[in-house]
Amino acid sequence: MNIFRLAGDMTHLASVLVLLLKIHTIKSCAGISLKTQELYAAVFATRYLDLFTSYISFYNTIMKLIFLGSSFSIVWYIRRHKIVRRSYDKDQDSFRHLFLALPCLLVALIVNEKFTFKEVMWAFSIYLEAVAILPQLVLLQRTRNIDNLTGQYVFLLG
């Protein structure tokens, strides 16, 4: 096990736990960018296409399932939970995240290790992950209201 990968996984997991804690206990998603959460859900959905076709290790499988489940549950909370969705400020979270996803897809079609569907999607997920935090940062800059848990989430995610 690579110590850097483990450290990266644990800080990302901590950021997701902080975010879920905020959303679930406070019943609010104020200051959280749905656009960033959708981009991360796309990152993990495209990166982990091999989940059911190849087995690497128990740790690897569990972490993939956790990242997929947590990403989609955060998106669900913000979009569908009857109380949490009321605190979402769509007007402030207006970053056009398609302008991030499309160039990442085009680059992935050109720059990949092997031109297969899974490899192109994996490359896309790598490029998209590099820019997925941008809508969150723009939202924080617009609102200038960063609560403690949102600040910790962004710090741990970075």
C-alpha positions in Angstrom: 0.0 0.0 0.0 1.4 3.4 -1.1 1.4 5.7 2.0 0.6 8.8 -0.2 -2.4 7.0 -1.7 -3.6 6.1 1.8 -3.1 9.6 3.0 -5.0 11.0 0.0 -7.8 8.5 0.5 -8.1 9.3 4.2 -8.2 13.1 3.7 -10.8 12.8 1.0 -12.8 10.5 3.2 -12.5 12.9 6.1 -13.7 15.8 3.8 -16.8 13.7 2.7 -17.5 12.8 6.3 -17.4 16.4 7.4 -19.7 17.4 4.6 -22.2 14.6 5.3 -22.0 15.5 9.0 -22.9 19.1 8.2 -25.7 18.2 5.8 -27.2 15.5 8.0 -27.0 17.1 11.4 -27.6 20.7 10.6 -30.0 19.8 7.7 -28.4 22.5 5.6 -26.3 22.6 2.5 -25.7 26.4 2.7 -22.3 27.2 1.2 -22.0 23.9 -0.6 -21.8 23.8 -4.4 -24.1 21.2 -6.0 -22.1 21.7 -9.2 -18.9 20.6 -7.5 -20.7 17.6 -5.9 -22.1 16.6 -9.3 -18.6 16.8 -10.8 -17.2 14.6 -8.1 -20.0 12.1 -8.7 -19.1 12.1 -12.4 -15.4 11.7 -11.5 -16.0 8.6 -9.4 -18.6 7.1 -11.7 -16.2 7.3 -14.7 -13.1 6.3 -12.7 -14.6 3.2 -11.1 -16.1 1.5 -14.2 -13.9 -1.5 -13.4 -15.6 -2.0 -10.0 -17.5 -5.1 -11.1 -15.1 -6.4 -13.7 -11.7 -6.6 -11.9 -10.8 -7.2 -8.3 -7.7 -5.5 -6.9 -8.2 -5.7 -3.1 -10.8 -5.5 -0.4 -9.6 -2.0 0.6 -9.8 -0.8 -3.0 -13.3 -2.2 -3.5 -14.6 -0.7 -0.2 -13.1 2.7 -0.9 -14.6 2.8 -4.4 -18.0 1.9 -3.0 -17.7 4.5 -0.3 -16.6 7.3 -2.7 -19.4 6.4 -5.1 -22.0 6.1 -2.4 -21.1 9.3 -0.6 -20.8 11.4 -3.8 -24.3 10.3 -5.0 -25.8 10.6 -1.5 -24.6 14.2 -1.2 -26.0 15.1 -4.6 -29.3 13.4 -3.5 -29.4 15.3 -0.2 -28.9 18.7 -2.0 -31.4 17.9 -4.9 -34.1 15.8 -3.2 -34.1 16.0 0.6 -37.2 18.0 1.5 -35.5 20.1 4.2 -31.9 20.2 3.0 -32.8 21.4 -0.5 -34.4 24.5 0.8 -31.0 25.8 2.0 -29.4 25.4 -1.4 -28.9 28.8 -3.1 -29.1 28.0 -6.8 -28.6 31.7 -7.7 -25.2 31.8 -6.1 -24.1 28.4 -7.4 -24.3 29.4 -11.0 -20.9 28.2 -12.3 -21.4 26.5 -15.6 -19.8 23.2 -14.8 -20.4 21.8 -18.3 -17.6 24.2 -19.4 -15.3 22.2 -17.2 -16.6 18.7 -18.1 -16.5 19.1 -21.9 -12.9 20.2 -22.3 -11.9 17.5 -19.9 -13.6 14.9 -22.1 -12.0 16.3 -25.2 -8.6 16.2 -23.6 -9.3 12.6 -22.4 -10.1 11.6 -26.0 -6.8 12.9 -27.2 -4.5 12.2 -24.2 -5.0 8.7 -22.8 -2.9 5.6 -22.3 -4.9 3.4 -24.6 -8.0 4.4 -26.7 -10.5 2.2 -25.0 -13.7 3.2 -23.4 -12.5 2.5 -19.8 -9.1 4.2 -20.4 -10.7 7.3 -21.9 -13.2 7.5 -19.0 -10.4 7.0 -16.5 -8.4 9.8 -18.1 -11.5 12.0 -18.1 -12.0 11.4 -14.4 -8.4 12.4 -13.7 -8.7 15.7 -15.7 -12.1 16.4 -14.2 -11.0 15.8 -10.6 -8.3 18.5 -11.1 -10.9 21.2 -11.8 -14.0 19.9 -9.9 -13.4 22.1 -6.9 -13.7 25.3 -8.9 -17.5 25.8 -8.6 -17.1 25.4 -4.8 -14.3 28.0 -4.7 -16.4 30.4 -6.8 -19.4 29.9 -4.6 -17.4 30.6 -1.5 -15.9 33.8 -3.1 -19.4 35.0 -4.0 -21.1 34.4 -0.7 -18.1 35.3 1.5 -19.8 33.3 4.2 -17.7 30.3 5.1 -18.9 28.4 8.1 -16.5 26.2 10.1 -17.6 22.8 8.6 -17.6 24.1 5.0 -14.1 25.5 5.5 -12.9 22.2 6.9 -14.5 20.3 4.0 -12.7 22.5 1.4 -9.4 22.3 3.3 -9.5 18.5 3.6 -10.6 18.1 0.0 -7.7 20.3 -1.2 
